[in-house]
Amino acid sequence: MNPIQIDCPVRGMWAFMNPPGHHPDAKDFVAVDAGGKPYTLLDGMRHVLWRLHVADVFSWEKQVFAPFEGVVVAAVNACEDRTSLNLVKDAFTALVRAPRQKSDDAAFFLGNHIVMQSSQGFYALFAHLRKDSLIVKVGERVKAGQAIAAIGNSGNTIQPHLHFQLMQDNAPFTAIPLPFVFSGYEKKAGKAWIREAGSLPNNRQVFKTIVG
């Protein structure tokens, strides 16, 4: 099918950093600096060698926005965020231990999350949101660009980020993610920024969102 055009669900400077096993149409949004880093060099060393607090990761508490007009059909808001990070330990837990548990509890993997249905019938999943950050509820109609929550570190995560995907059905674990593109964004090319529309940045390519 042709990719679905949507607005970007975050604002600012970002990159896609999808881990092994991710479907190519399911994207992990990570807030980065101009060099594509999710935190400072010193904090990166802390993340690998010791412990890092979630507040030191650029994605933490960044707002999430509705990428189209639709209705909220699922909302979980009470999962705890893991606030202390260690890259080696958390990667082992997320990529090895958690999949083996085969939990039927959506919140175990997704943490706090929202599912929206568009007027065209497809669904969007927003996962790993911060506890108590949801400002929409089930049954509420939201407009494109409306703030709906903030990024957290709940569920099966390595560090704060937004997991986002479109689906034909409201079934995050079984529906095949649908391809999508942004209505507009700017990608970093050397020292320049190039405006794009109707496409997506490559994984790890730094991009900025365009509003309006």
N, C-alpha and C positions, 0 to 999 in steps of 0.2 A: 504494500500500500504506500501511497505518497505520505511523506512526513507531515505531521500536524504542526501548524505554525502557532506558536504561543509567545507570550511575553516571558522574559526571564524572571524566575521567582525570587531572585535576590538582587541587591543593589551594591555597586562598588566594584572592586577588583577581585577576580576569581580565577580558578582553574578547575578542570575536571581531573580528579586523581582516583581512578577506579581500581580497586584491588583485584587480585586474581579471582576468577570465578564469576565476576559481574557480567551480566548481559550487557552488550555494547550500547543498548538503548536505555539502560538504567544508569543514571549519572550521580556521582558523588561530587557535590559542590564544596570546594574548600576555598575560603578567603585567603588571599596571598598578597605579598608585596610585589613591587615591580619586577623583582627577580624571580618570582614564582614560589617564594618560600612561605609556609604557613605560620611561621614564627621567626624570631630572631635566631642568629647563629648560636648564641649562648643558650637560648632555650632549647634549640635542637639538640645540643649536647646533653642538657638535662633530661630531655625526653628519652634519649638512648641509654645514658649511663646511670641515671638516678630516677628522679621523679619530677614531673612537670604539672603545674596546676592548670586546669582548663582555662582559666582567665588569661593565661599567657598565649593561648592559641587565637589567632585572628578571627576565626569563625565563631567563637563563643559569643552567644547572645546577639548575633547579627539577625536582623529582622527577615522574615520570610513573607512573600507577597503572593496573592492569587495571580496566576499567569493567564487567567481567563475568567469570564463570568460563569458562575456555577453555584451548586448547592452542596453544602457539607453533608456527607452521608456517614462518616465515621470520625470520631475524635477521642483520643486518649491523652490524658493530661496529668496523670498522677505517678508516673514512673520516676524513680530517683535517677539523678544524673551522677555518673562516676566523675569525681572531681580531681582525683590524683591519677596521673598518666605515667606509664612506662611502656615504651614502644615494643620491646621484646616480649614482655609478659602479655600485653594487651593484644598483640598480633597473634600470639599463640592461642589465646583464648578465643579471639574472634574468628580465626581461620581454621583452627583445628578442633578445639574443645567444643565450642558452641554448636557447630554443624552436627557433631556426633550425638548431641542431646536430643535432636529431633523433637523439639518441644512444639506442642500444638498452640501455645500461647503466643499470639501475634506480638504482644508487648515485649516478650522475651527477646525477640530479634529486632523489632522496629522501635521499641521504646515508645515515647510519646509520639503520636502521629496523627495525621489528618488525611482523609480521603475525600476528594471533591469530585462531583459529577458535572460535566459540562452540558450545555443545552444540546450538543451534538451527540451526547450519549457516552462518550469515553470518560475515563476516570483518571485522576492524578493522585499519586501517593507522595506525601511529605513525611519523612521519617527522621528519628533521632532528635526530636525537638526538646527544648528545655522544659523541665517540670513547671507547671502552673503558668506557662507562657502563652497558651492558646487563648485567643481573644475572639474565637468563633465557636459555635456549637452546632450539634447535629440538627439539620433542618434549616439552618440559616442560609439565605442566599447572599453571596458575596460578589462584589464587582471586581473586574480586572484591575490589578494594582493595589487592592486593599490589603493592608497588613493583616496577617492571620496568626502569626506565632513568632517564636525566636528559636534559633539553632541552639541545641544543647548537646549532651553527651549521654543520652539514654539509650538502652537497648544494646545490641551487639555492635560495638564501635571500637575503633582504635584511637580516635581523637574526634573532637567536635567537627561535624560536617552536616550537610543536608543531603540525604539520599532522596532522589526524585525520580519518578517514572510515570509514564502514561500507560493505561491499561484499557482493554476493551471491556473488561468485567471488573467488578469490585472484589478482586481475589488476588491480593498482593503476592501470595506464595505460588500460585498456579498460573496466573495470567501471563502470557508472553508480553514483555514491555513493547510498547509501540514507538516507532521512530518519531522524533519531533525536531523542529528547528526554531530558532529565535526570530522574532519579527525584526529585531535590530540589536547590534552590539558592536563593540570595537575590539579588534584583536591587536596584540602587541607584535610588532615586526621590527626588531632592532630597537632603535630609539623612537620609532614612529608608531602611531596608532592608526589602523586602517578600519574604516567603517564597513560593516557587513550587514546583510539582511537575508533572511530566508535560508540560513545555514546554521551550523554549529562550529564552535572552535574545536580543534583537535585536543585530545587528552594532554594535559600538562601545559597547554598553551594559555598564556595569561590573556584574559579578556576583561573588558569593562562593559557594564550594562548601559543601555540607552533607555531613558524613560520618556514616553511620549513620542 
